[in-house]
Amino acid sequence: MNEQNIRFRRETPEDYRAVENLVRESFWNVYHPGCTEHYVLRHLRNDPAFVKELDLVMEKDGRLIGQNMFMRAVIRADDGREIPIMTMGPICVAPELKRQGYGKRLLDYSLEKAAELGCGALCFEGNILFYGKSGFTYAREFGLRYHDLPAGADDSFFLCRELIPGYLDGVTGEYGPPKGYFAAAENPEDFEAYDAQFPPKEKKVLPGQLG
């Protein structure tokens, strides 16, 4: 990867459709047949918890190849406090550039910018094999639980990283993703109409999907 050809910047309204298409292409048939991440991203841009300063795109030789965005969130601590944190995603790179280091470069840059903005900690749902390389660990190690997950259930998807060392010291509690992430499930007809605006793609059931 030639770093000199890589550029990061804020997303602009002129980018919106291209970014949504990039997200759709990247997530299609990965976790489920088809995907909804592009629709979710569209809704999150207008969510009060959306962090506009961390709405980022990545370019290579002037071509859009990646994106990431952040949302404000809270940990509902067992002692009654609400601890402000952030979450992120969707985050993606162009499908043909996956596993070439671009995703990690985008992630690390995003985390640097979040830290500069004062984000104390980040909770996120992802694969430890990838995100662990950028300092994430299992959220349970911080004493955090995922909202409504039954006791004893697999929580290996629930990750956390402190961006301010010691920010979560003395905190135990529960995290739940911001409501905006459920936009597609709550508006299925609107989602189908929106997705129909993009080029047709075949939905497939593939090994490794979540269901």
N, C-alpha and C positions, 0 to 999 in steps of 0.2 A: 504494500500500500504506500503510495507516494503522498506523504503528508502535504507537500507543496500544492497538490491539486485539490485538497480538501478545504472546504469553507463551511463555517457554521453561521447562521443568522436567524433572526426572528421570522416566523411565518407572517405573511401578509395576506390580505383578503384575495389578492390575485392568485395566490398559491392554493386556495382552498380545494378546488376540484382536483387539481393534480395531486395534492397530498392525500385526499380521500381515496383517489384511485390507487395510489401507491400503497396505502394501508390495506385496501381491499385485495390487491394483488399479493401482498406479503402474507396475509392471514388466511387466504382462501383455502379451505379444506384442511387447515393445520390442526385446530382444536375441535372443530365440528364440521359437518358437511356445509360448505359455503362459509360465510362469516358475517358478523355484525359490527366489527370494530370500526369500520369507516362511518357507519351511521352513529355510533356512540361518540366518536370524535366530533362529528358535526354538531351534536347536541352539547357536548361538554364546552365548546367554545363560548356558549352563551350562559353557562352555569356560573352562579355567583362565586363558587369555589375555584373556578378556573384561574390559573396563574399565568396571566398574559406575558409576563416577563420571561417565562420559561416555556413558551410555545416555540419550539425550535425545529429548524430544518437543516439538513446536511446536503451539501452539493459536492460533486466531483466533476471537475472540468466544466463547471457551469450547469451540470445536470442534477436535478433533484434525485437523491438516492436514499434519503433517510429522514426520519422525523421522530420527535419525542415531545410529550407535553406533561404538565404537572397539575395536580389539584390539591387544594388545601384539605386537610382531614384532621381528625382528632383521635386520640386514645382516651377512652372513658376509663379513667383509673379507678381502681377498687376503693380508693380513699375519697372518691367523689369529685376529684379534679377532672377537668378536660385538658389534656396535654396537646397543644397544637403541633401537628406534624404535616408532612405532605405524602402524597402517593403519586404515581406516575403511570403513563401509558394511555393509549397504545404507543408503543415504541417499535419501530421497524426499520429495516433497510430493504432495498430492492431485492427480490428473490434471487437473482443471478449473482448477487454480491454477498450472500450469506456465507458464513464460515471463512471469511477472508480478513477478519479483523475490523471491519467497518462498524459492526454493531458495538463492539467494546469501545472503540474510539468515540462513537456517539454517546454511549452511556457515560463514559468517564467525563467527557466535556459537560454533559448535562448535570452530573453530580457536582462538578466544580461550580457551575453557575448557581445551582440550588444552594450550595453552601455560602456562596457570596451574598445571596439574598437573605441569609439568616435562617435557613431551614435547619432545625435541630436534628431531625430524624426522618427517615423515609420508610414506610411500610409498603409492601408490594407483593403481588402474586406472580411467581415465576419459578424458573428452574435453577436450583442451586448450582448446577454444573456450569452454567453460564454466568449467572450473577454473582456467584461466589468469587469469581476472578476479579470483581470490582468491589470487594469488601462487604458484600451482603452475607448474612448468616441466617439461620432459622430464628424466626421471631420469638419462638418459645424460650430461647436462650436469654431474652430480655424480660421474660415473664409476661409476654403478651399472648393473648388468645384471639382467634379469628371469630368474628360475630356468628353466633348460632351454630358453630361447629360442635357436634356432640363430643363429649369427653371420650378420649381414647381414639378418636378418628384421626386419619392421616392428615397432619398439618404441615407436611414437608414443602408444600407449595407457598407457604406463608413466610415471607422473608422480611428482614429489617436491616437497616444500616444507620448508625448514628453518623451525622455529619458534624455535629458538635460533640466532641468526646465528653462522656459522662452525662449527656442530656437526659438519658432515661434512667439514671441512677435513682433507685428508690421507687421506681414506677412499676406497678403491675396493673394489668387491665385488659380491656377488650377493644379490638379495632374492627370497624366495618367499612367497606368501600363507600365513597360518596354515592348518593342515590342516582346521580346522573349516569353511572355506569350500567344501569339497568334499563336505559331508555328503550332499547330494541324490544326487550321482553314486555315492557309496559305498553308499547305502541306497535304491535306486530303488523297491522295493516299499513300504517305510515311507513314502516321500515320496508315492506315489500314494494310499495310504490316508489320509494326512494331508490332502492337497489335496482329497480327496473330501468333506471336512467343510465346505468352503466352497461358496458358490453356484456352480452350473455356469457356465463361460465357454468360449467357442469358441477353440480354438487356431488361429492363422492364420500362414501364411508370408507375411511382408511385406517390401517393399524396405527395405534398410538393416540387416536383422538380421544377426547374426554367423554364423548358420548353425544 
